Amino acid sequence: MTLVRVKDDESFDSALRRFKKQCEKSGVLSEYRKRVFFEKPCIKRKRKALAARKKLIKRARRFG
């Protein structure tokens, strides 16, 4: 759960900006998007395999 305490001299806009940043860091929105619609198991496997492949390529570029 994301919690932002507003300081006395802080504007609403800056508090909202901090809240959005914390939500993005904790992965709340991505988790929500995953749960909104049902995803078939075969599509879930394909998505995970693609993510693993991208991660492997990214590591190879960095260390290679």
TORVEX-337081 format. One record per residue (C-alpha): x, y, z; residue in one letter. Coordinates in steps of 0.001 Angstrom, whole numbers, plus 500000, padded with zeros to 6 digits. Layout:
BEGIN
XYZA ...
This chain:
BEGIN
500000500000500000M 501371503364498978T 501240506125501555L 502273509748501099V 502278512152503999R 501727515729502933V 504101518197504547K 502818521483505962D 504324523721503288D 503879521272500386E 501469521899497524S 498914519352496416F 500570518990493016D 503930518004494446S 502296515525496846A 500370513993493947L 503593513774491930R 505312511940494806R 502349509573495118F 502418508720491415K 506167508109491562K 505797505774494549Q 502989503866492806C 505170503435489740E 508121502207491810K 506068499692493774S 504417498299490636G 500815498945491669V 499661499967488199L 501329497089486382S 499792494633488859E 496395496230488322Y 496682495972484548R 497599492301484851K 494507491571486926R 491929493607484992V 491484491111482163F 491838487359482175F 494927486210480351E 495054482761478800K 497833480536480150P 499407480151476692C 499589483926476260I 501017484309479755K 503784481794478913R 504574483625475665K 504790486951477477R 507097485517480145K 509324483855477530A 509574487125475609L 510476489018478780A 513152486434479635A 514593486696476130R 514712490503476356K 516374490284479767K 518989487851478429L 519768490105475460I 520041493130477763K 522489491291480032R 524533490112477069A 524869493694475822R 525938494978479197R 528531492297479943F 529462491341476412G 
